[in-house]
């Protein structure tokens, strides 16, 4: 892949959707789906209309995390009709196949499936469409960046050096594709002992902050390692809903607000550039 070949194709906007936000990482197991779900719920709480596309074709977790196991149907117009859970419009390959069925697709088929979920779905009017990407820099991320005009991408990491090394590659790919980086979220940053309230930095400390400083990218927030996050995802009631007044829910609210502020900042920069060029 060359930068020239992959950035020369203008990506169309998705009709009716104001902002398209990808959530990405360099490696698996860093909590992308958890952040996609709770970020969507935080946006919805602010009276925004939100859709969530599970683009992790091989490992779709959104149906379980959002507590819904129905099958996709067609709308009267013949398009794919998103399901709705917790006021979020949802599409996932998990609504098409069984929970124990393996998705055996070669790379090009992954791209085609994501394009179908974008182009052939009746998302309607949305303030935000959040897209939970699979890990890495493969077909799903490339197809998405080329198929639609992304507002930007949220990069998820843990403090581990291994995770940070992979995240650099993911950031580099999106920059080459001219997709704005909205910022970095550090997940599993620390564990708070419920008795002493002391913090333990199980996976290292400050890696996400250091990376944002190194690459001059916004740091959107850090999320502690908390059993309630796992329990909420397993039960189909994410922690943002199961513990709405908790410090953890407030963390997701702040990350959401930081992301929205970053989008506004980038929009002002674009407007200034247009005014100067005209």
C-alpha positions as CSV (number, residue, x, y, z in Angstrom):
1,X,0.0,0.0,0.0
2,X,1.3,3.4,-0.9
3,X,0.1,6.6,0.7
4,X,-0.7,8.1,-2.7
5,X,-2.8,5.1,-3.9
6,X,-4.8,4.9,-0.7
7,X,-5.6,8.6,-0.2
8,X,-6.4,9.6,-3.7
9,X,-10.0,8.3,-3.7
10,X,-12.6,10.7,-2.2
11,X,-14.9,9.0,0.3
12,X,-18.6,9.7,0.1
13,X,-20.5,10.8,3.1
14,X,-23.2,8.6,4.6
15,X,-26.6,10.1,3.9
16,X,-28.3,11.3,7.1
17,X,-25.3,10.7,9.4
18,X,-23.6,13.8,10.7
19,X,-20.5,12.3,12.3
20,X,-18.9,8.9,11.7
21,X,-16.6,7.8,14.5
22,X,-14.3,4.7,14.2
23,X,-13.0,3.1,17.3
24,X,-9.7,1.3,16.6
25,X,-6.7,-0.3,18.1
26,X,-3.5,-1.9,17.1
27,X,-4.1,-5.2,18.9
28,X,-7.0,-7.2,20.3
29,X,-8.1,-7.4,23.9
30,X,-7.7,-3.7,24.8
31,X,-11.4,-3.0,25.2
32,X,-12.5,-1.4,21.9
33,X,-16.0,-2.9,22.1
34,X,-16.4,-1.8,25.7
35,X,-15.5,1.7,24.8
36,X,-17.6,1.8,21.6
37,X,-20.7,0.7,23.6
38,X,-20.2,3.0,26.6
39,X,-19.2,5.9,24.4
40,X,-22.4,5.4,22.3
41,X,-24.5,5.4,25.4
42,X,-22.8,8.5,26.8
43,X,-23.5,10.4,23.5
44,X,-27.1,9.1,23.6
45,X,-27.6,10.5,27.1
46,X,-26.8,13.9,25.7
47,X,-29.9,13.6,23.6
48,X,-27.9,12.6,20.5
49,X,-29.3,10.0,18.0
50,X,-26.7,7.3,17.8
51,X,-26.0,4.2,15.7
52,X,-23.4,1.5,16.5
53,X,-21.9,-0.7,13.7
54,X,-20.1,-3.8,14.8
55,X,-17.4,-4.1,12.1
56,X,-15.5,-6.8,13.9
57,X,-16.7,-9.5,11.5
58,X,-14.7,-12.4,13.0
59,X,-15.4,-11.6,16.6
60,X,-18.7,-9.6,17.0
61,X,-19.3,-8.8,20.7
62,X,-21.8,-6.0,20.4
63,X,-25.0,-8.1,20.4
64,X,-24.1,-9.7,23.8
65,X,-22.8,-6.4,25.3
66,X,-26.0,-4.6,24.3
67,X,-28.2,-7.4,25.5
68,X,-29.9,-8.3,22.2
69,X,-30.0,-11.5,20.1
70,X,-32.6,-10.9,17.4
71,X,-32.1,-11.4,13.7
72,X,-31.8,-8.5,11.2
73,X,-34.7,-7.8,9.0
74,X,-35.4,-5.7,5.9
75,X,-37.2,-2.4,6.1
76,X,-40.2,-1.7,3.8
77,X,-37.8,-0.1,1.4
78,X,-35.8,-3.4,1.2
79,X,-32.8,-2.1,3.1
80,X,-31.3,-3.7,6.3
81,X,-33.2,-2.5,9.3
82,X,-31.0,-1.8,12.3
83,X,-32.1,-3.3,15.6
84,X,-32.5,-1.1,18.7
85,X,-31.2,-1.6,22.2
86,X,-30.8,1.0,24.9
87,X,-31.9,3.6,22.3
88,X,-28.9,2.8,20.1
89,X,-29.4,1.6,16.5
90,X,-27.3,-1.5,16.0
91,X,-26.0,-3.7,13.1
92,X,-23.7,-6.6,13.6
93,X,-22.8,-9.8,11.7
94,X,-23.7,-11.4,15.1
95,X,-27.4,-10.7,14.2
96,X,-26.9,-12.8,11.1
97,X,-25.1,-15.9,12.3
98,X,-25.4,-18.0,15.4
99,X,-23.5,-17.3,18.5
100,X,-21.2,-20.3,18.1
101,X,-20.8,-20.1,14.3
102,X,-17.4,-19.2,12.9
103,X,-17.2,-16.5,10.3
104,X,-15.0,-17.9,7.6
105,X,-14.4,-15.0,5.2
106,X,-11.3,-14.1,3.2
107,X,-10.2,-10.5,3.4
108,X,-12.2,-9.1,0.4
109,X,-15.4,-10.5,1.8
110,X,-14.9,-8.7,5.0
111,X,-14.7,-5.4,3.1
112,X,-17.8,-6.2,1.1
113,X,-19.8,-7.0,4.3
114,X,-18.8,-3.7,5.9
115,X,-19.7,-1.8,2.8
116,X,-23.1,-3.6,2.8
117,X,-23.7,-2.6,6.4
118,X,-22.9,1.0,5.5
119,X,-24.6,1.4,2.1
120,X,-27.5,-1.0,2.3
121,X,-28.7,-0.2,5.9
122,X,-31.5,2.2,6.7
123,X,-29.7,4.1,9.5
124,X,-31.9,7.1,9.2
125,X,-30.9,10.4,10.6
126,X,-28.0,10.1,13.1
127,X,-25.9,12.5,15.0
128,X,-23.2,9.9,15.5
129,X,-22.5,6.5,13.9
130,X,-19.9,4.8,16.1
131,X,-18.0,1.9,14.3
132,X,-16.3,-0.8,16.4
133,X,-13.4,-1.9,14.2
134,X,-11.4,-5.2,14.6
135,X,-7.8,-4.9,15.7
136,X,-5.0,-4.3,13.4
137,X,-4.6,-2.5,10.0
138,X,-6.4,-4.9,7.7
139,X,-9.3,-5.0,5.3
140,X,-11.9,-3.7,7.6
141,X,-10.1,-0.5,8.5
142,X,-9.0,0.1,5.0
143,X,-12.5,-0.5,3.5
144,X,-14.1,1.8,6.0
145,X,-11.6,4.7,5.4
146,X,-12.1,4.4,1.7
147,X,-15.9,3.9,1.7
148,X,-17.1,6.8,3.7
149,X,-16.0,10.2,5.0
150,X,-14.9,9.5,8.6
151,X,-15.1,12.3,11.0
152,X,-12.2,10.7,12.8
153,X,-10.9,7.8,14.7
154,X,-10.6,7.1,18.5
155,X,-7.5,5.0,19.2
156,X,-7.7,2.6,22.2
157,X,-4.7,1.2,24.0
158,X,-3.6,-0.2,27.3
159,X,-0.5,1.1,29.1
160,X,1.6,-1.9,28.0
161,X,4.5,-1.3,25.7
162,X,3.4,-4.1,23.5
163,X,0.0,-2.5,23.0
164,X,1.6,0.9,22.4
165,X,3.9,-0.5,19.7
166,X,0.9,-1.8,17.8
167,X,-1.1,1.4,18.3
168,X,1.6,3.4,16.6
169,X,1.1,1.2,13.5
170,X,-2.7,1.8,13.6
171,X,-2.2,5.6,14.0
172,X,0.3,5.6,11.1
173,X,-2.2,3.8,8.8
174,X,-5.1,6.2,9.5
175,X,-2.7,9.2,9.1
176,X,-1.6,7.9,5.7
177,X,-5.3,7.5,4.8
178,X,-5.9,11.1,5.9
179,X,-8.4,10.2,8.6
180,X,-8.3,12.6,11.6
181,X,-7.1,11.1,14.9
182,X,-9.6,12.3,17.5
183,X,-7.5,11.2,20.3
184,X,-6.2,8.3,22.4
185,X,-8.1,6.5,25.2
186,X,-6.1,4.4,27.7
187,X,-8.0,1.4,29.0
188,X,-7.2,-0.7,32.1
189,X,-5.0,2.1,33.3
190,X,-5.1,1.1,37.0
191,X,-7.0,-0.9,39.6
192,X,-8.5,0.7,42.6
193,X,-8.5,-1.4,45.8
194,X,-12.1,-1.2,47.1
195,X,-10.9,-1.1,50.8
196,X,-7.9,1.2,50.7
197,X,-8.7,3.1,47.5
198,X,-5.1,2.8,46.5
199,X,-4.2,2.4,42.8
200,X,-2.2,-0.5,41.4
201,X,-0.8,0.0,37.9
202,X,-1.0,-3.6,36.7
203,X,-0.1,-3.0,33.1
204,X,2.3,-0.1,33.5
205,X,1.7,3.6,34.1
206,X,1.3,6.6,31.8
207,X,1.8,4.8,28.5
208,X,-1.2,6.5,26.8
209,X,-0.2,9.9,28.0
210,X,3.3,9.4,26.8
211,X,2.1,8.3,23.4
212,X,-0.2,11.3,23.0
213,X,2.7,13.6,23.9
214,X,5.1,11.8,21.6
215,X,2.7,12.0,18.6
216,X,1.1,15.4,19.5
217,X,-2.4,13.9,19.7
218,X,-5.1,14.6,22.3
219,X,-5.4,12.3,25.3
220,X,-9.2,11.7,25.7
221,X,-9.1,9.9,29.0
222,X,-8.1,6.8,31.0
223,X,-10.4,4.1,32.2
224,X,-9.6,2.0,35.3
225,X,-9.7,-1.8,35.4
226,X,-13.0,-2.5,37.1
227,X,-14.9,-5.8,37.4
228,X,-18.2,-3.9,36.8
229,X,-17.2,-3.3,33.2
230,X,-16.8,-7.0,32.5
231,X,-20.0,-7.9,34.4
232,X,-22.0,-5.2,32.6
233,X,-20.8,-6.4,29.2
234,X,-21.6,-10.0,29.9
235,X,-25.0,-9.2,31.2
236,X,-26.0,-7.0,28.3
237,X,-26.3,-3.9,30.4
238,X,-23.1,-1.9,30.0
239,X,-21.6,-0.2,33.1
240,X,-22.7,3.2,31.9
241,X,-26.3,2.0,32.4
242,X,-25.8,-0.4,35.3
243,X,-23.8,2.1,37.4
244,X,-24.9,5.5,36.0
245,X,-23.8,7.5,39.0
246,X,-20.5,5.9,39.4
247,X,-17.0,7.4,38.9
248,X,-16.6,5.0,36.0
249,X,-19.7,6.3,34.2
250,X,-18.4,9.8,34.7
251,X,-15.1,8.8,33.0
252,X,-17.0,7.7,29.9
253,X,-19.0,11.0,30.0
254,X,-15.8,13.0,30.1
255,X,-14.2,10.9,27.3
256,X,-17.3,11.5,25.2
257,X,-17.2,15.3,25.9
258,X,-13.5,15.4,25.1
259,X,-14.1,13.7,21.8
260,X,-17.0,16.1,20.9
261,X,-14.8,19.0,21.7
262,X,-12.1,17.7,19.5
263,X,-14.5,17.3,16.6
264,X,-15.6,20.9,17.1
265,X,-12.0,22.0,17.1
266,X,-11.2,20.1,13.8
267,X,-14.3,21.6,12.2
268,X,-13.2,25.1,13.1
269,X,-9.7,24.4,11.6
270,X,-11.4,23.1,8.4
271,X,-13.6,26.2,8.2
272,X,-10.5,28.5,8.6
273,X,-8.7,26.6,5.9
274,X,-11.6,27.0,3.5
275,X,-11.9,30.7,4.3
276,X,-8.2,31.2,3.6
277,X,-8.2,29.3,0.4
278,X,-11.2,31.1,-0.9
